[in-house]
Amino acid sequence: MTPLSALLRAGACCVLLAGCPAPTTTEVKPIAASAGTATPAGTEGMAGERVEIPPIAGAEGYVVYPAVLDMVDQEEAAACIAAAIARDAPQARAIDPARFRDALYPWMEPTTKPRYEDQMQALARMPQIQERLSQLELRYLIQVDGRRNDGTYRGTTACTGAGCFSAGSQSMASSLSATVWDLREIRALGGIDARSSGTGVDLVVGIIPIVFIPYTGARVCTEAGDAIGRAVAAGTPK
């Protein structure tokens, strides 16, 4: 059997046994200002439809901080948003997350950081917190929550006279939300919630793996990162 015919036979296995890669879909929702919940259905858009956030005066200092500390998904999501802002608004003044965490110790540690909007507002109103924020010259907190969920793997093996082929599929989904807090006015300015899903397929033809991976994490990074980056760029003088 030629390599080409083997590949074609593997493609048939993809269709009959595992299902070929499903298109990646992305859903975007704005997060309402002065609230920690997403706005009602009907405000959501699909990939390619811009969700706008009020301008953020990046020159007055901002920090991108994960919603849940010491988790790989959260750290990667925060790094994604930080990179988007640095690209879209390089003139904005970023505060290092570690410096922010140390300056507000012990209030931003994993076991003590605010989990809800009223807790964040109560913390930001504390005189000692306002003093430390002033010393940092920090006005905006961009709180990022990113998660990835890999579904159940399904696979099978089929053999013919020409040999054996295996194929499997796995659904993948990623979500990333970013809420912008104005720590001077002590309110949420709004944000974005992006979710992406797709199905990946892997085939093995002999000893040659063929893998199709839906880049759901990259999709949500692009949607959320671009929205936040545009907001900082719009509010920051060049």
FIDOZA-258059 format. One line per field, with one value per residue (C-alpha): chain; y, x, z. Coordinates in nm, 4 decimals, padded with zeros to 6 digits. Example, Ala and Ser with C-alpha at 12.3 -4.5 7.8 and 13.67 -1.06 7.14 Angstrom:
BEGIN
chain: A,A
py: -00.4500,-00.1060
px: 01.2300,01.3670
pz: 00.7800,00.7140
***
This chain:
BEGIN
chain: A,A,A,A,A,A,A,A,A,A,A,A,A,A,A,A,A,A,A,A,A,A,A,A,A,A,A,A,A,A,A,A,A,A,A,A,A,A,A,A,A,A,A,A,A,A,A,A,A,A,A,A,A,A,A,A,A,A,A,A,A,A,A,A,A,A,A,A,A,A,A,A,A,A,A,A,A,A,A,A,A,A,A,A,A,A,A,A,A,A,A,A,A,A,A,A,A,A,A,A,A,A,A,A,A,A,A,A,A,A,A,A,A,A,A,A,A,A,A,A,A,A,A,A,A,A,A,A,A,A,A,A,A,A,A,A,A,A,A,A,A,A,A,A,A,A,A,A,A,A,A,A,A,A,A,A,A,A,A,A,A,A,A,A,A,A,A,A,A,A,A,A,A,A,A,A,A,A,A,A,A,A,A,A,A,A,A,A,A,A,A,A,A,A,A,A,A,A,A,A,A,A,A,A,A,A,A,A,A,A,A,A,A,A,A,A,A,A,A,A,A,A,A,A,A,A,A,A,A,A,A,A,A,A,A,A,A,A
py: 00.0000,00.3418,00.6191,00.8141,00.5288,00.4671,00.8290,00.8164,00.5041,00.6787,00.9674,00.7212,00.5909,00.9490,00.9852,00.6420,00.5750,00.8959,01.1842,01.4475,01.7653,01.9797,02.3507,02.5591,02.7890,03.0958,03.2822,03.6280,03.8111,04.1500,04.1635,04.4400,04.7407,04.7522,04.3851,04.0590,03.8699,03.8431,04.0483,03.8665,03.6494,03.8566,04.0698,03.7866,03.7792,03.5238,03.5393,03.8394,04.0617,04.3159,04.3545,04.7000,04.8026,05.1653,05.3237,05.2467,05.5157,05.2838,05.5668,05.5721,05.2183,04.8757,04.5222,04.1971,03.9473,03.5900,03.5242,03.2030,03.2053,02.9296,02.7513,02.6996,02.7821,03.1042,03.2162,03.1477,03.3405,03.6423,03.6295,03.6218,03.9405,04.1139,04.0357,04.1723,04.5005,04.5345,04.4857,04.7207,04.9889,04.9726,05.3224,05.2110,05.1533,04.7930,04.6935,04.3573,04.1121,03.9882,04.3451,04.4047,04.0860,04.1723,04.5310,04.4196,04.1287,03.9477,04.0510,03.9094,03.5649,03.2494,03.2047,03.5717,03.7460,03.8682,03.6256,03.8457,04.2024,04.3253,04.1780,04.3566,04.6853,04.6475,04.5747,04.8682,05.1077,05.0213,05.3248,05.1097,04.9563,05.2965,05.4115,05.1135,05.1553,05.5188,05.4181,05.1760,05.4457,05.1836,05.2574,04.9531,04.5862,04.3551,04.0301,03.7313,03.3876,03.1276,02.7596,02.4668,02.1554,01.8456,01.6117,01.2328,01.0696,00.8253,00.5952,00.2733,00.0495,-00.1140,-00.3699,-00.4680,-00.6910,-00.3981,-00.3372,-00.1718,00.1890,00.3602,00.6791,00.8825,01.2108,01.4425,01.7538,02.0571,02.3822,02.6944,02.9975,03.3276,03.6195,03.9504,04.2085,04.5600,04.7239,05.0955,05.0904,05.4676,05.4825,05.1327,04.9834,04.7338,04.9026,04.5893,04.3217,04.0311,03.6627,03.4458,03.0734,02.8469,02.4779,02.2227,01.8565,01.7222,01.4012,01.1829,00.9021,00.6478,00.5012,00.2325,00.4251,00.7720,00.9899,01.2476,01.4941,01.7643,01.9970,02.2752,02.5736,02.6779,02.8470,03.0640,03.1646,03.2885,03.4607,03.6490,03.7539,03.8658,04.0004,04.2163,04.3646,04.4610,04.5803,04.8101,04.9559,05.0391,05.1775,05.3986,05.5514,05.5947,05.8895,05.7866
px: 00.0000,00.1362,00.1668,-00.1054,-00.3556,-00.2776,-00.3494,-00.6770,-00.7788,-00.6937,-00.9162,-01.1993,-01.1356,-01.1533,-01.5016,-01.6396,-01.4819,-01.3981,-01.5536,-01.3410,-01.2424,-01.5446,-01.5109,-01.4076,-01.6879,-01.6355,-01.8964,-01.8353,-02.0327,-01.9727,-01.9571,-02.1771,-02.0245,-02.0575,-02.1510,-01.9662,-02.2101,-02.2510,-02.5220,-02.8407,-02.8517,-02.9013,-02.5936,-02.3616,-02.1829,-01.9940,-01.6290,-01.5562,-01.8157,-01.6424,-01.7362,-01.6308,-01.5196,-01.5012,-01.1550,-00.9016,-00.6471,-00.3474,-00.1052,-00.2465,-00.1235,-00.2815,-00.2114,-00.3314,-00.4014,-00.5394,-00.8692,-00.7313,-00.3661,-00.1100,-00.2998,-00.1418,-00.4587,-00.5077,-00.1469,-00.1544,-00.4797,-00.3398,-00.0202,-00.2335,-00.4208,-00.1012,00.0651,-00.2341,-00.2276,00.1490,00.1036,-00.1949,-00.0945,00.2828,00.2749,00.0482,00.2151,00.1951,00.2503,00.4170,00.1627,00.4164,00.4835,00.1082,00.0618,00.3503,00.2345,-00.1148,00.0014,-00.1802,-00.5050,-00.4332,-00.3097,-00.4932,-00.6817,-00.7605,-00.8202,-01.1757,-01.3994,-01.7054,-01.7735,-01.8825,-01.5674,-01.3507,-01.5272,-01.4866,-01.1161,-01.0569,-01.2220,-00.9798,-00.7523,-00.4383,-00.5218,-00.5798,-00.2465,-00.0649,-00.2381,-00.1311,00.2283,00.2117,00.0512,-00.2057,-00.5620,-00.6858,-00.7040,-00.7764,-00.8867,-00.8589,-01.0175,-00.9133,-00.9991,-00.9588,-01.1752,-01.0842,-01.3778,-01.3795,-01.1478,-01.3177,-01.1129,-01.1232,-00.9011,-00.9863,-00.7831,-00.7933,-00.5811,-00.3467,-00.2890,-00.4401,-00.5422,-00.6502,-00.8483,-00.9799,-01.1505,-01.1748,-01.3827,-01.1994,-01.3272,-01.1631,-01.3047,-01.1485,-01.3113,-01.1538,-01.3149,-01.1726,-01.1827,-01.1331,-00.9691,-00.9983,-01.3731,-01.4116,-01.6344,-01.6228,-01.6034,-01.7054,-01.5180,-01.5460,-01.6300,-01.5093,-01.5695,-01.4474,-01.5055,-01.4090,-01.3242,-00.9769,-00.8937,-00.5845,-00.5091,-00.2304,-00.1391,00.1167,00.3528,00.2778,00.0522,-00.1728,-00.3197,-00.5842,-00.6089,-00.8697,-00.6875,-00.9656,-00.7248,-00.5826,-00.9332,-01.0448,-00.7092,-00.7559,-01.1152,-01.0609,-00.7099,-00.8022,-01.1046,-00.9040,-00.6105,-00.8348,-00.9855,-00.6439,-00.5187,-00.8309,-00.7768,-00.3999,-00.2333,00.0260
pz: 00.0000,-00.0930,00.1699,-00.0119,-00.0087,00.3599,00.4351,00.2434,00.4295,00.7564,00.6519,00.6039,00.9556,01.0769,00.9325,01.0169,01.3540,01.5337,01.3479,01.1813,01.3700,01.4501,01.3714,01.6710,01.7858,02.0011,02.2052,02.3503,02.6193,02.7767,03.1565,03.2937,03.4655,03.8443,03.8522,03.8575,03.6367,03.2632,03.0970,02.9859,02.6768,02.3662,02.4280,02.3331,01.9992,01.7972,01.7037,01.4857,01.6561,01.8772,02.2412,02.3530,02.7031,02.8254,02.7782,03.0512,03.1419,03.1298,03.2028,03.5586,03.6207,03.5819,03.6977,03.5407,03.8168,03.8117,03.9849,04.1354,04.2379,04.1869,03.9079,03.5648,03.3667,03.5627,03.5260,03.1508,03.1103,03.2950,03.0876,02.7711,02.8653,02.9789,02.6458,02.4506,02.6447,02.6000,02.2255,02.1818,02.4358,02.4936,02.6441,02.9318,03.2702,03.3880,03.7505,03.8081,03.9615,04.2171,04.3310,04.3622,04.5636,04.7977,04.8462,04.9499,05.1650,05.3226,05.1470,04.7996,04.9004,04.7767,05.1046,05.1700,04.8356,04.7662,04.5793,04.5283,04.4222,04.7651,04.9189,04.6623,04.7275,05.1046,05.0630,04.8268,05.0743,05.3542,05.4257,05.4398,05.1017,04.9416,05.0825,04.9331,04.5970,04.5974,04.6650,04.3719,04.1538,04.0612,03.9538,03.7602,03.8512,03.5584,03.7168,03.4844,03.5162,03.2592,03.2463,03.0099,03.0084,02.8097,02.7580,02.7527,02.5003,02.2649,02.0442,01.8477,01.6388,01.3057,01.1137,00.7485,00.5347,00.4808,00.8499,01.1562,01.2127,01.5333,01.5660,01.8560,01.9297,02.2267,02.2856,02.4199,02.5642,02.7016,02.8780,02.9751,03.1507,03.2406,03.4688,03.4969,03.8402,03.8961,04.2402,04.2769,04.2164,04.3685,04.1012,03.8179,03.4783,03.2906,03.1056,02.8664,02.8885,02.5982,02.5526,02.2754,02.2023,01.9404,01.8840,01.8252,01.6383,01.6439,01.3994,01.3924,01.0534,01.1214,01.3505,01.2079,01.4271,01.2619,01.5102,01.4603,01.7633,01.8023,01.9486,02.1855,02.4270,02.1501,02.0422,02.3841,02.4332,02.1073,02.1826,02.5424,02.4941,02.1965,02.3770,02.6869,02.4784,02.2729,02.5903,02.7367,02.4040,02.3736,02.7165,02.7091,02.5304,02.2738
***
